[in-house]
Amino acid sequence: MLQRLKEARRRAGLTQVEVAAALRKPQSFVSKCESGERRVDVIELDDFAKLYGKAVQFFLE
């Protein structure tokens, strides 16, 4: 899932700073989610999915 988070962000053409701003979180939140330092709950995963234009299932495969 971690690799897919980063991949989806890059394919969406977004930086961690842009994603953080859209989610109203600090950039470190995005970085920690992508690196596995922080767990991503289902609500946060849904927020990432919507922002990246992906289904939640994409991240779980």
N, CA, C and O atoms as a Tinker XYZ file with bonds, in Angstrom:
   244  protein
     1  N      0.819000   -1.188000    0.000000    73     2
     2  CA     0.000000    0.000000    0.000000    64     1     3
     3  C      0.867000    1.257000    0.000000    63     2     4     5
     4  O      0.518000    2.249000   -0.640000    81     3
     5  N      1.976000    1.225000    0.701000    73     3     6
     6  CA     2.828000    2.408000    0.797000    64     5     7
     7  C      3.338000    2.842000   -0.572000    63     6     8     9
     8  O      3.323000    4.026000   -0.906000    81     7
     9  N      3.787000    1.870000   -1.355000    73     7    10
    10  CA     4.290000    2.184000   -2.694000    64     9    11
    11  C      3.173000    2.752000   -3.563000    63    10    12    13
    12  O      3.408000    3.659000   -4.362000    81    11
    13  N      1.973000    2.230000   -3.413000    73    11    14
    14  CA     0.847000    2.724000   -4.208000    64    13    15
    15  C      0.450000    4.145000   -3.819000    63    14    16    17
    16  O      0.019000    4.919000   -4.673000    81    15
    17  N      0.589000    4.491000   -2.558000    73    15    18
    18  CA     0.308000    5.869000   -2.135000    64    17    19
    19  C      1.241000    6.838000   -2.853000    63    18    20    21
    20  O      0.806000    7.848000   -3.405000    81    19
    21  N      2.519000    6.515000   -2.836000    73    19    22
    22  CA     3.510000    7.376000   -3.478000    64    21    23
    23  C      3.305000    7.404000   -4.992000    63    22    24    25
    24  O      3.360000    8.466000   -5.611000    81    23
    25  N      3.070000    6.240000   -5.580000    73    23    26
    26  CA     2.860000    6.129000   -7.021000    64    25    27
    27  C      1.648000    6.948000   -7.459000    63    26    28    29
    28  O      1.716000    7.675000   -8.451000    81    27
    29  N      0.553000    6.838000   -6.735000    73    27    30
    30  CA    -0.668000    7.566000   -7.093000    64    29    31
    31  C     -0.461000    9.071000   -6.985000    63    30    32    33
    32  O     -0.953000    9.832000   -7.819000    81    31
    33  N      0.262000    9.498000   -5.963000    73    31    34
    34  CA     0.538000   10.932000   -5.806000    64    33    35
    35  C      1.358000   11.449000   -6.973000    63    34    36    37
    36  O      1.059000   12.505000   -7.531000    81    35
    37  N      2.380000   10.713000   -7.339000    73    35    38
    38  CA     3.244000   11.136000   -8.447000    64    37    39
    39  C      2.478000   11.150000   -9.771000    63    38    40    41
    40  O      2.628000   12.072000  -10.572000    81    39
    41  N      1.664000   10.131000   -9.991000    73    39    42
    42  CA     0.875000   10.088000  -11.233000    64    41    43
    43  C     -0.153000   11.210000  -11.297000    63    42    44    45
    44  O     -0.529000   11.661000  -12.379000    81    43
    45  N     -0.601000   11.654000  -10.127000    73    43    46
    46  CA    -1.538000   12.780000  -10.069000    64    45    47
    47  C     -0.805000   14.107000  -10.260000    63    46    48    49
    48  O     -1.435000   15.159000  -10.373000    81    47
    49  N      0.524000   14.053000  -10.296000    73    47    50
    50  CA     1.321000   15.254000  -10.495000    64    49    51
    51  C      1.355000   16.171000   -9.286000    63    50    52    53
    52  O      1.470000   17.389000   -9.419000    81    51
    53  N      1.253000   15.574000   -8.105000    73    51    54
    54  CA     1.199000   16.357000   -6.871000    64    53    55
    55  C      2.449000   16.136000   -6.024000    63    54    56    57
    56  O      3.027000   15.050000   -6.014000    81    55
    57  N      2.848000   17.175000   -5.322000    73    55    58
    58  CA     3.934000   17.054000   -4.355000    64    57    59
    59  C      3.341000   16.728000   -2.992000    63    58    60    61
    60  O      2.135000   16.853000   -2.779000    81    59
    61  N      4.193000   16.312000   -2.086000    73    59    62
    62  CA     3.722000   16.061000   -0.726000    64    61    63
    63  C      3.151000   17.334000   -0.107000    63    62    64    65
    64  O      2.172000   17.276000    0.637000    81    63
    65  N      3.747000   18.465000   -0.405000    73    63    66
    66  CA     3.273000   19.746000    0.131000    64    65    67
    67  C      1.868000   20.048000   -0.377000    63    66    68    69
    68  O      1.014000   20.497000    0.388000    81    67
    69  N      1.621000   19.805000   -1.668000    73    67    70
    70  CA     0.296000   20.057000   -2.245000    64    69    71
    71  C     -0.756000   19.121000   -1.651000    63    70    72    73
    72  O     -1.875000   19.542000   -1.356000    81    71
    73  N     -0.394000   17.866000   -1.480000    73    71    74
    74  CA    -1.321000   16.899000   -0.884000    64    73    75
    75  C     -1.636000   17.299000    0.553000    63    74    76    77
    76  O     -2.793000   17.283000    0.974000    81    75
    77  N     -0.609000   17.651000    1.289000    73    75    78
    78  CA    -0.804000   18.063000    2.679000    64    77    79
    79  C     -1.744000   19.262000    2.767000    63    78    80    81
    80  O     -2.626000   19.298000    3.625000    81    79
    81  N     -1.561000   20.231000    1.893000    73    79    82
    82  CA    -2.426000   21.414000    1.901000    64    81    83
    83  C     -3.866000   21.031000    1.599000    63    82    84    85
    84  O     -4.791000   21.529000    2.242000    81    83
    85  N     -4.062000   20.149000    0.624000    73    83    86
    86  CA    -5.418000   19.722000    0.255000    64    85    87
    87  C     -6.096000   18.964000    1.394000    63    86    88    89
    88  O     -7.309000   19.064000    1.578000    81    87
    89  N     -5.312000   18.211000    2.151000    73    87    90
    90  CA    -5.855000   17.420000    3.263000    64    89    91
    91  C     -5.845000   18.185000    4.588000    63    90    92    93
    92  O     -6.314000   17.690000    5.613000    81    91
    93  N     -5.301000   19.396000    4.541000    73    91    94
    94  CA    -5.170000   20.227000    5.753000    64    93    95
    95  C     -4.365000   19.518000    6.840000    63    94    96    97
    96  O     -4.743000   19.478000    8.012000    81    95
    97  N     -3.249000   18.966000    6.398000    73    95    98
    98  CA    -2.324000   18.263000    7.290000    64    97    99
    99  C     -0.923000   18.811000    7.026000    63    98   100   101
   100  O     -0.698000   19.440000    5.992000    81    99
   101  N      0.018000   18.587000    7.936000    73    99   102
   102  CA     1.404000   18.991000    7.658000    64   101   103
   103  C      2.038000   18.061000    6.615000    63   102   104   105
   104  O      1.604000   16.922000    6.446000    81   103
   105  N      3.046000   18.547000    5.933000    73   103   106
   106  CA     3.743000   17.740000    4.927000    64   105   107
   107  C      4.313000   16.482000    5.561000    63   106   108   109
   108  O      4.374000   15.434000    4.917000    81   107
   109  N      4.728000   16.576000    6.808000    73   107   110
   110  CA     5.295000   15.407000    7.491000    64   109   111
   111  C      4.276000   14.274000    7.614000    63   110   112   113
   112  O      4.657000   13.104000    7.647000    81   111
   113  N      2.992000   14.607000    7.682000    73   111   114
   114  CA     1.936000   13.587000    7.724000    64   113   115
   115  C      1.982000   12.736000    6.454000    63   114   116   117
   116  O      1.952000   11.507000    6.517000    81   115
   117  N      2.055000   13.404000    5.305000    73   115   118
   118  CA     2.092000   12.691000    4.020000    64   117   119
   119  C      3.361000   11.851000    3.929000    63   118   120   121
   120  O      3.316000   10.689000    3.524000    81   119
   121  N      4.474000   12.433000    4.301000    73   119   122
   122  CA     5.749000   11.726000    4.264000    64   121   123
   123  C      5.714000   10.475000    5.135000    63   122   124   125
   124  O      6.151000    9.407000    4.707000    81   123
   125  N      5.202000   10.603000    6.342000    73   123   126
   126  CA     5.146000    9.464000    7.260000    64   125   127
   127  C      4.178000    8.390000    6.776000    63   126   128   129
   128  O      4.430000    7.201000    6.971000    81   127
   129  N      3.083000    8.790000    6.154000    73   127   130
   130  CA     2.146000    7.807000    5.595000    64   129   131
   131  C      2.805000    7.024000    4.470000    63   130   132   133
   132  O      2.661000    5.805000    4.385000    81   131
   133  N      3.534000    7.733000    3.603000    73   131   134
   134  CA     4.176000    7.078000    2.466000    64   133   135
   135  C      5.350000    6.196000    2.874000    63   134   136   137
   136  O      5.657000    5.217000    2.194000    81   135
   137  N      6.000000    6.532000    3.968000    73   135   138
   138  CA     7.177000    5.763000    4.390000    64   137   139
   139  C      6.839000    4.635000    5.363000    63   138   140   141
   140  O      7.688000    3.797000    5.665000    81   139
   141  N      5.603000    4.616000    5.850000    73   139   142
   142  CA     5.203000    3.584000    6.793000    64   141   143
   143  C      5.463000    3.932000    8.244000    63   142   144   145
   144  O      5.233000    3.109000    9.130000    81   143
   145  N      5.937000    5.138000    8.500000    73   143   146
   146  CA     6.158000    5.568000    9.887000    64   145   147
   147  C      4.843000    5.791000   10.617000    63   146   148   149
   148  O      4.789000    5.770000   11.847000    81   147
   149  N      3.787000    6.005000    9.846000    73   147   150
   150  CA     2.473000    6.267000   10.425000    64   149   151
   151  C      1.448000    5.389000    9.728000    63   150   152   153
   152  O      1.478000    5.238000    8.506000    81   151
   153  N      0.547000    4.815000   10.500000    73   151   154
   154  CA    -0.532000    4.020000    9.914000    64   153   155
   155  C     -1.570000    4.940000    9.289000    63   154   156   157
   156  O     -1.806000    6.051000    9.763000    81   155
   157  N     -2.178000    4.459000    8.224000    73   155   158
   158  CA    -3.233000    5.210000    7.544000    64   157   159
   159  C     -4.554000    4.526000    7.857000    63   158   160   161
   160  O     -4.729000    3.343000    7.567000    81   159
   161  N     -5.479000    5.266000    8.447000    73   159   162
   162  CA    -6.777000    4.655000    8.738000    64   161   163
   163  C     -7.680000    4.730000    7.507000    63   162   164   165
   164  O     -7.334000    5.376000    6.518000    81   163
   165  N     -8.812000    4.084000    7.567000    73   163   166
   166  CA    -9.682000    3.957000    6.397000    64   165   167
   167  C    -10.221000    5.316000    5.937000    63   166   168   169
   168  O    -10.397000    5.529000    4.738000    81   167
   169  N    -10.477000    6.214000    6.848000    73   167   170
   170  CA   -10.973000    7.540000    6.467000    64   169   171
   171  C     -9.882000    8.317000    5.741000    63   170   172   173
   172  O    -10.146000    8.972000    4.733000    81   171
   173  N     -8.661000    8.243000    6.253000    73   171   174
   174  CA    -7.539000    8.918000    5.595000    64   173   175
   175  C     -7.266000    8.306000    4.227000    63   174   176   177
   176  O     -6.976000    9.025000    3.271000    81   175
   177  N     -7.357000    6.986000    4.130000    73   175   178
   178  CA    -7.149000    6.323000    2.852000    64   177   179
   179  C     -8.193000    6.773000    1.843000    63   178   180   181
   180  O     -7.878000    6.972000    0.670000    81   179
   181  N     -9.420000    6.933000    2.285000    73   179   182
   182  CA   -10.480000    7.432000    1.414000    64   181   183
   183  C    -10.172000    8.857000    0.951000    63   182   184   185
   184  O    -10.421000    9.200000   -0.204000    81   183
   185  N     -9.637000    9.677000    1.837000    73   183   186
   186  CA    -9.259000   11.046000    1.466000    64   185   187
   187  C     -8.161000   11.042000    0.410000    63   186   188   189
   188  O     -8.232000   11.793000   -0.563000    81   187
   189  N     -7.145000   10.201000    0.595000    73   187   190
   190  CA    -6.084000   10.083000   -0.404000    64   189   191
   191  C     -6.670000    9.616000   -1.739000    63   190   192   193
   192  O     -6.351000   10.174000   -2.789000    81   191
   193  N     -7.517000    8.604000   -1.693000    73   191   194
   194  CA    -8.102000    8.045000   -2.911000    64   193   195
   195  C     -8.874000    9.105000   -3.690000    63   194   196   197
   196  O     -8.713000    9.223000   -4.905000    81   195
   197  N     -9.698000    9.865000   -3.010000    73   195   198
   198  CA   -10.470000   10.920000   -3.675000    64   197   199
   199  C     -9.553000   11.961000   -4.298000    63   198   200   201
   200  O     -9.775000   12.390000   -5.430000    81   199
   201  N     -8.539000   12.363000   -3.572000    73   199   202
   202  CA    -7.608000   13.371000   -4.061000    64   201   203
   203  C     -6.856000   12.884000   -5.295000    63   202   204   205
   204  O     -6.603000   13.660000   -6.216000    81   203
   205  N     -6.499000   11.611000   -5.315000    73   203   206
   206  CA    -5.734000   11.044000   -6.421000    64   205   207
   207  C     -6.608000   10.493000   -7.543000    63   206   208   209
   208  O     -6.089000   10.045000   -8.566000    81   207
   209  N     -7.918000   10.521000   -7.366000    73   207   210
   210  CA    -8.819000   10.004000   -8.392000    64   209   211
   211  C     -8.765000    8.492000   -8.526000    63   210   212   213
   212  O     -8.907000    7.952000   -9.624000    81   211
   213  N     -8.561000    7.818000   -7.417000    73   211   214
   214  CA    -8.464000    6.356000   -7.402000    64   213   215
   215  C     -9.519000    5.777000   -6.473000    63   214   216   217
   216  O    -10.027000    6.461000   -5.584000    81   215
   217  N     -9.840000    4.509000   -6.691000    73   215   218
   218  CA   -10.711000    3.784000   -5.765000    64   217   219
   219  C     -9.862000    3.315000   -4.590000    63   218   220   221
   220  O     -8.670000    3.055000   -4.753000    81   219
   221  N    -10.456000    3.205000   -3.426000    73   219   222
   222  CA    -9.738000    2.727000   -2.240000    64   221   223
   223  C     -9.115000    1.359000   -2.520000    63   222   224   225
   224  O     -8.019000    1.065000   -2.044000    81   223
   225  N     -9.803000    0.535000   -3.283000    73   223   226
   226  CA    -9.316000   -0.813000   -3.591000    64   225   227
   227  C     -7.949000   -0.783000   -4.276000    63   226   228   229
   228  O     -7.156000   -1.710000   -4.108000    81   227
   229  N     -7.665000    0.271000   -5.046000    73   227   230
   230  CA    -6.371000    0.394000   -5.722000    64   229   231
   231  C     -5.223000    0.279000   -4.720000    63   230   232   233
   232  O     -4.196000   -0.336000   -5.009000    81   231
   233  N     -5.402000    0.868000   -3.557000    73   231   234
   234  CA    -4.343000    0.896000   -2.554000    64   233   235
   235  C     -4.242000   -0.408000   -1.773000    63   234   236   237
   236  O     -3.229000   -0.662000   -1.122000    81   235
   237  N     -5.266000   -1.222000   -1.829000    73   235   238
   238  CA    -5.305000   -2.460000   -1.052000    64   237   239
   239  C     -4.892000   -3.687000   -1.850000    63   238   240   241
   240  O     -4.756000   -4.774000   -1.287000    81   239
   241  N     -4.694000   -3.530000   -3.138000    73   239   242
   242  CA    -4.327000   -4.675000   -3.989000    64   241   243
   243  C     -2.864000   -5.033000   -3.830000    63   242   244
   244  O     -2.385000   -5.969000   -4.470000    81   243
